[in-house]
């Protein structure tokens, strides 16, 4: 384990956790109902611990902890969060594994958010004592590589779990493949969709085919026409945590990074073009850049201000909250800069990791392989996870079940879940970085400044220089 001062370790963990993700904090999401809460992706729910919540941890009860030492030989413990999303998936996996081990028990220890999990690992590593950790933790994809790099002794790889890795989305497992070894079993599918109100498109003279496989320039033309005729935007995003540039660039097979610590903004013509598209769409009224997560979900989507939604597929239940729009939506892929092909991207997600405190690593590996890893229990696991929690698999074989192949009434009978799994298999693997959220914050500012009339090249240069400064500072 890399040795660091405890104060520095805690500061690092808190900084990571306080950066806003796809969604907002608890105050933002409190106004939505339970069904809407269930829609938030792993990356959305991972961010429910806001700055205020972090500051108040000394005044609140400590997060619940595991007691691995008292477990039976057929028991495993796991830290997870979100009773409406990933915890139903874990319960489904427990039930599936009980078909081969009737005595098996999965002790699910609910955390308030991913912050609790990150801090548990950080504190254990800083103390050099992993006995406080459970057997398995749910961990968000964008952070795991940094945590494995910083605390290699905290984890057990699952290379020998007997998982057919080719049966899992390549982009998804790229996060948890570190140093040539597999560390995580994926839980959810973060594949991005572009959902459209087909009735609005038809009213304006377009069909779903007209917005599939097109260029962003053509999309801007259609979007402006739709806005001019109906007053509705064709896309919105929470600009306080704007993931549009990331997804749009990934659909090009490109990254905002050349390696983990080297940003790829200056001189990146595709990145520049994407910023220009977003700014033009925002200025035309065809893209709404909302000021918060709740404004994005409650006002732009559920408030019927948009005829299109592009995000991780976990946004689907948010769309479905407007009962009057049932049968009016359909999903497709993303536009690309040049057009002539369909764009694929992903946004958000988490996986399950075995900790160094696991006293039964073979049981943990067998459980993960049988369920989330695509084994014989994968279909039962993911059918129930989809039904009970809206969790979509990244496992290709599990996505071919009857449950996944059923048409969804809200989306006019389209078998959207099977389509999403197929789309996920095409998401390109791109360079990721531990500083993903630092960059996102700076790109948000960049977009705002360009909207306000600043020179785009100067703003890109400033963003890259600031990012390089922050990276250098973190390495001192």
N, C-alpha and C positions, 0 to 999 in steps of 0.2 A: 504493500500500500504506500502511496506517496504520503510523506509526512508533511502535514500542514498545521499551522496554529489553529486551535479550535475556533477562535473568533473569525478567522479568515474563511474557514470551511462553512461556518454558519452563515456568514455574510453572502457567500457564493450561492448557497442553497436558497436563501431568502430572496436574493435578487432574481434567480431563475423563476421562482414560484410567483413572484409578484408581477412579472411581465404579463400583460393581458394576452390571452389566447383567442381562439375563435369567438368565445363568448365573453360575457361580462361577469361581474362579481355577483354575490348573492342578492345584493340590493337590486341589481338590474333584472335578475330573473325571477324575483319574488312575485312579480305581478302576473306571471304566466301560470297557467294551470298545470296539473301534474302531467297531463299528456304532452304539453309543450316541453316541460322539463325533461321528459324522457327522450325528446328529440335531440337534445344536445349531445354532440359527439363526445368521444372520450377526450378529445382535446378541448372541447368546450367545457365539459364538466370538470376536467382537470384544473381549470382556472378558477373554480368557485371560491378559492381562498384568496381574497383580495389583500391589498396592502393593509387595510384596517384590520382584517381578520388576523393577519400575521402579527400585527402589533399587539393584538389583544390576547395572544395565546397564553401569556403569563397570568391572565385573569380568568381563563376558562379551564375546564377540566382537560387533563392531558388526553391525547388521542389514545384510543383503546389499543392494547398491545397483545402480542401472542405469548403463549406459554408452551413452546415446543417440547420442553422437557417432560411435560405431563401427558403428551399425546400417546395414544395407542399405536400399535404397529400398522394399523390400517387407516390412520388419520394423517391429514395434512392441514396446515393452516395457510391462509392467504390474506393479504391486505388488498382491499379494493375499495372503490367508491362508486356512488350512484346506484341507489336502490331501483331505479327505473330503467337502467341501461345495461351496464356490464355485470352487475350482481345477478340479475336473472340468467345471464349466460353462464355464470359460474354454477348456479344451482342446477341448470340443465346439464352441465358437464358432470356434476356430481352424480346425478341420477343415471346418466348414461354409463358412467364407469361402474356403478353398482351392479350392472348386468354381468360384469366379469369378476367383481369383488363385492359381494353383498354386504360385507362388513365395512366397506369404505365409507369414510366420513370426511367431508371438506368443511373445515371451520372457517367460515367467511367472516373476517373481522373488518367491519365497515369503518372506513375513514371518511372525514368530511370532504376531502379532496386530495388530489395528487400531492399537494404540499406536504401533507402528513407523511406520505410514503417517502418522498424525497428527503425530508428532514430525518426520518427514522434511519435511513441508510447513511446519511451524512453523519449523524451523531454516533452511530455504531462504528463507522469507519474511523472517526476522529478519536474515539476511545479505544480503538483496536479490539473491540469486543462485539462480535456479531450475534451473541446469544440473545439479544433483545429482538432480533428479527424473526419473522415467520418463515415457514418453509418456502413460500412463493410470494412474490409481490407483483401486482399490476403496475406497470410503469409506462409512461408516455413515450412514444417513439422518438420524438425530436430531442429528448434529453438523455436517452440511455447510453449513447456512445461516450458522452462526457463522463457519466458516472462509472462506466466500466473502465475508462482510461484513468480516472482519478482514483478509483477504489477497486482495483482488479481482484483483490482478495475477498470482496464482498459477494462474488458471484460464482456459480457453477455452470459451465457450459453444458449444453444438451445435444452436442454433436452426435453422441452415441445413443440417442433416444429412439432411433429407428423410424424417424420421420422422413417421408418422401418430400424433400424440400421443393422439388419441381412441381408439386401439386399445390403449392402456395404461391401467391402473387409475388413475383420477383421484387417489385418495388417495395412491397410491405416488409419482406424479410431482409431487405438491404439495411434497414435501420439496426436490426439485431444481429447482423453478421459482422463480427468485429475481430480483426486479426485473423481472418480466415476461419473462425469458429462461430457456430450458431449458439446464441444465448437465449433467444426468446421464442415462445410459441404465440403467434398472432391471435388476438381475440376478435377485433372488429375490422371492418373494411372501410377505409377512408376515401374510396374512389369518388372523384368529383363527377357531378352530373350537371347538365344544363336542362332545367325544366322550363317548359313554355306553356302559357295559356293558349291552347290551339284555337279556341273560339275567337280570341283577340287577333291572333295571326290571320285567321280566315276572314275576319271582319275587314282587315287591311289588305287582303288579297294575297296572303302567303300561307304556306303549309309548313309542317315540321321539316319536310325535305328541303325547303328553301333556306333553313337555318342550320342544316347539317352539312359538315364538310366544307364550310365556306370560309372566306378570309375575314379577318377582323374589320377590314375596310368595308366589305360588303355588309357585314353585320351592323356597322355604324349607320350605313344608309338605311337598312331596314328598320333599325331601332329608332332613328330620327323620324321616319315615316310613321311608325306606330305611335310615337309620342305626339307627333303633330295631329294625328287623326283621333287619338283616344285620350291623350293626356297621361297615359301610363308609360313609365320607364320600362325598359326591357331587361334591366339588371340593377341590383343594389348590392351593397356590401357595408358591413360595419367598418367604417374608416378608422375607428380607434384601434382596430386589430385587422387591418386590411390584408387579406390573403390573395386578392386578385393577381398582383404581379407574380407571386410565387406559382400559382396554378397556371397562369397563362404562359409563363416561361417554361414550366415543366412540360406543357403540351407541345412545346417546340423541341423537347429532348434536351433542353439547356438548363443550366443552373446559374444562380447568382454567385456561385463560388467556383474557384478553380481547385481549391483544396480546403481543408477544414478551417484554415485561418486566413485565406486570401480571397477577398471579395472580387467579383467579376462584374463590375458595374461600368467603369470608365472604358469606353471603346467597345462596349457590348451593344451592337446595333439593334439586336432583337429586344434587349431590355429597354433601350431608349424608345423603340417603336411601341412597346407595350405601355409605357408611361404616357406616350402621346395618345394612344387609343383611349386610355382611362380618362385623361384630361379632356379630350374632345367629347367623349360620351357624357361626362359630367357637365361640361359647358352647354351641351345640346339639350340636357334634360333627360337623356335616354339612359343614363346611369345615375343612380342616387347613392351618394357616399354618406351614409348615416353617421351620426355622431356617437352612437353607442350601440351595444348589442341589443338592448331592448327596443331601441328605435328601429333597428334593422329588422328584428323579428316581428315585433308587435305592430309597428306602423307600416313599414314598407311592404312586408310580405302578408301578414294577416290583415293589415289595413287596406289591402287591395290596391296599393300604389304601383305595383309592378306586374308585368305580364311575363316575366322571366326571372329565374333564380339559378345562380351558378354557385355551387359550393360542394363540400363533402356530402355524400348521400345521406348523412345523418340529419340533414336539413329537411328531409321529406316529411316527417310528422309535423313539423312546423307549418309546412304548406297545407297539410291535411286538416289543420284546425278550422279552416274556412269551409264549413259543410256545403255552403251554397255553390262552391266551385267544383264539387265532385263531378268527375267525368270530363272536365275541361282541360286537364293537364296531361302532358306527355313529357318523357325525358329523352335526351339525346346526348351526344358528345359535345366537346368544346370546339369553337372555331380555332383557326391557326392564322399566323401572320400572312402566309402566302395562299392559304386555302387549298382546295383540291385533295384534302385528306382530313380525317377526323382526328381531333385532339384528345389526348387522354392525360389526366392528372389525378392527384389525390390530395387530401387535406385532412390531417388529424388522424388520431388512432393510438392504440396502445397494445402492449403484448405482456405475456406472463413470463417471469424470470425466477429461476431457482436461486435462493440465497445460500451463502456459506454456512448458515445455521441449520440448514436442512439435514436432519439425521437420517432421513430415508430418501436419498436422492434417486435411487432406482425406482421407488414408488412414484415420486414426483415426475420423473421422466416418462414412466409408463402411462400415468394419468394424462399428461399433456399430449403425448403422442396419440393416444386412443381417442381423444376428444378434439381439442383445438388443432392438433397437428395433422388431422386428416385421416386418422385411423378408422376402425370399424364403428366407432361411436360418434363420428363427426356429424353424420346426417341427423341423428337423434339430438345431438347437442345443438346444432345450428338451426334445425327446424324449430325447436322450442325457444331458442334464443331470439329468433326472428319474431315468433308469435308473441312471446312474453315481454321482450325488451326492445324490439326493433333493431337488434344487432345483426348485421349482415356479414356473412363469412367472406374471408379472402381465400378459402380453400376451394379450389376449382371443382373437385368431385362433389363436395357437399352442396355446391350451388346448383347441382343438376337434379335435386330432389323434386318430388311432386309439389311440395310446399313452395319452393322457389319458382317453379314453373307456372304457378297459377297466375292468372291475370288479376290485376288490382283494379277494382271498380273506380277508385278515385282517379286513376290514370287511364280511364277509358278502356279498361281491360288489358292494358299492356302488362306483360310479365316483367315488371321493372326489376325485380330482385335477381332473376336469372341474368337479365341484361347487365346489371351492375357488376355481377361477378365476372361476366365475360369481359366487360370494359376494364375491370381491374387487372385482368391478366395482360393487358396491353399498356399499362402505365409505365413509361420509361423510368429506369433507374438513373437518378442524377446525383451529383455531389451534394451532400448535406454538410451542415456545420453546427457546432455547438453554439454558435453565435447567431442562429437563425432569427431569434426574436429581437436581438439588438438591431439586425439589419432591417427587419420589418418595421420597427419603430421609425428608423431613419427614412425609409422609403415612403412611409405615410407622410412624413413632413415634406419630403421631396415633392410628392404629388400636390400637396396643398400649396406649396410655394410656386410651383409651375402654374397651377390654376390661377394664382394671384398675379401672374404675369412675369415671373422671374425666368431667366434663361435656363432652359432645360439642361444644357451641357454643364453650366456652372453648378447647378443644383446636384447633378449626378456626381460631379467632382467633389463637391462639399460633403455629400453623403458618404462617399467612399473614404475620404480623408478622416472623417469623424469616426467611421467604423474601424479603420485601421488604428486610430488613436485608442479606442475602447479596447480593442483586442490586445494591443501592446500593454495597456495598463493592467489588464487581467492576468498577464503573464509575468508581471514583475513580482 
